[in-house]
Amino acid sequence: IVLKQLGYAIDELTLDKRTTLGIDIGCSLLAWNFFNFDIIQTHHGRTTPTMVGYKMANDKRIAIAYMGDGGGYAIGLQSLLHAAFRNDPITVILVNNENYAMTGGQVAPTTETGIVTTTTPKGKPSAFGPGFRGPELVKNISRDNAFIARVSVSQPEILKLNLKKAI
């Protein structure tokens, strides 16, 4: 749903000739099958720094980093936070799956208390704390009025509008 709305947003903004999408080997791996513009595949958790470097070398391009909660809020959190703090001119789209969906549904940083996953068959214990709130953390460290939004896939049109604002 997110990738479909991203495609619509890029088409409506007529940016396909200027856009490069970075995807990691996690939940976004197969995105290269859906688009007819430049795509860079990165290692898991390295999409944000890859796209920051790409944008530095190609400042006229629209650089979008697309990843799941594992790539952004686990292994890639440090890179995400530094990019937000520096206010790097890229768009980061981070999909909260609430589990590691591509590798069997294990508990993730964003998994809410009580949710059953393959690694928490009795539900995520409350001792682990609530699900990680990524947008709220990023908002606290970002500068210069960066656009930060939390949107649900249950409202695709609102999702598309927010993707257009982010880009």
C-alpha positions in Angstrom: 0.0 0.0 0.0 2.8 2.4 0.9 4.8 1.7 -2.3 1.6 2.0 -4.4 0.8 5.4 -2.9 4.5 6.4 -3.3 4.3 5.6 -7.0 1.1 7.7 -7.3 2.7 10.6 -5.4 5.8 10.6 -7.6 3.7 10.4 -10.8 1.4 13.2 -9.7 4.4 15.4 -8.8 6.0 14.4 -12.2 9.3 13.6 -10.5 10.1 10.2 -11.9 13.0 11.5 -14.1 14.6 13.1 -11.0 13.9 10.5 -8.3 16.2 7.9 -6.9 14.8 5.4 -4.4 17.1 3.7 -1.9 15.8 0.4 -0.5 17.3 -2.1 1.9 17.4 -5.8 1.9 14.6 -5.9 4.4 10.9 -5.4 3.8 11.5 -3.1 0.8 13.7 -5.5 -1.2 11.3 -6.2 -4.1 10.4 -2.5 -4.6 12.6 -2.4 -7.7 10.0 -4.5 -9.5 7.4 -1.7 -9.1 9.0 1.4 -10.4 10.5 2.7 -13.6 13.1 5.1 -12.1 16.5 4.7 -10.5 16.7 2.4 -7.4 19.7 1.7 -5.2 19.7 -1.5 -3.0 21.6 -1.1 0.2 22.5 -3.4 3.1 19.9 -3.7 5.9 20.0 -0.5 8.0 22.2 1.4 5.6 19.6 3.0 3.4 19.6 6.4 5.2 23.4 7.0 5.0 23.6 5.6 1.4 20.9 8.1 0.3 22.5 11.0 2.2 25.8 10.3 0.4 24.0 9.9 -2.9 22.2 13.3 -2.4 25.5 14.9 -1.5 27.0 13.7 -4.8 23.8 14.4 -6.8 22.2 17.5 -5.2 19.7 18.0 -8.0 18.1 14.5 -7.5 15.2 13.7 -5.3 16.6 11.1 -2.8 14.2 8.8 -1.0 15.1 6.2 1.6 12.5 3.5 2.0 12.8 0.9 4.8 10.9 -1.0 7.5 11.2 -0.6 11.3 14.1 -3.0 11.5 16.2 -1.1 9.0 15.3 2.3 10.5 14.6 1.8 14.2 16.9 -1.1 15.0 20.1 -1.6 13.0 19.7 1.8 11.2 18.6 4.0 14.1 22.0 5.8 14.5 22.1 6.8 10.9 18.5 8.0 10.9 19.1 10.1 14.0 22.2 11.7 12.7 20.5 12.5 9.3 17.6 14.0 11.2 19.9 16.1 13.4 21.9 17.3 10.4 18.6 18.0 8.6 20.0 16.1 5.5 17.9 16.9 2.4 16.4 13.4 1.8 13.0 11.9 2.3 12.9 8.9 4.7 9.8 6.7 4.5 9.9 4.2 7.4 7.2 1.6 7.4 6.2 0.3 10.9 5.4 -3.4 10.5 5.5 -3.9 14.3 7.5 -7.1 13.6 10.3 -8.4 11.3 7.9 -9.6 8.7 10.4 -10.7 6.0 12.2 -13.1 8.3 9.4 -14.8 10.1 7.6 -12.2 12.2 10.0 -11.8 15.2 9.5 -9.1 17.8 10.8 -5.7 16.6 11.5 -2.4 18.4 8.0 -1.1 17.4 6.1 -4.2 18.6 3.5 -3.2 21.2 3.2 -4.9 24.5 1.2 -8.1 24.4 1.5 -8.6 20.7 2.3 -12.2 19.7 5.2 -12.8 17.4 7.3 -15.9 16.6 9.8 -14.9 19.3 7.1 -13.8 21.8 4.5 -16.6 21.5 2.9 -15.4 24.8 2.9 -11.8 23.7 5.6 -9.2 24.1 6.2 -8.8 27.9 5.4 -5.5 29.5 9.0 -5.6 31.0 10.3 -4.9 27.4 8.4 -1.6 27.4 6.0 -0.2 24.8 6.6 -0.1 21.1 9.3 2.3 20.0 7.9 5.7 18.9 10.3 6.6 16.0 8.6 9.8 14.6 8.3 11.3 18.0 12.0 10.7 18.7 13.1 12.1 15.3 10.9 15.2 15.8 12.7 15.9 19.1 16.1 16.1 17.4 15.3 17.4 13.9 15.9 21.0 13.0 14.6 23.6 10.6 11.0 22.4 10.7 11.5 19.0 9.0 8.3 17.4 7.8 7.5 14.4 10.1 4.3 12.5 10.0 2.7 9.3 11.2 0.2 8.0 8.8 -1.9 4.8 8.5 -2.2 2.6 5.5 -5.9 2.3 6.3 -6.2 5.8 4.8 -4.4 5.6 1.4 -5.3 9.0 0.1 -4.1 10.7 3.3 -1.0 8.6 3.0 -0.4 9.8 -0.5 -0.9 13.5 0.5 1.7 13.1 3.3 4.1 11.4 0.9 3.8 14.3 -1.5 4.5 16.7 1.4 7.5 14.7 2.5 9.0 14.7 -1.0 
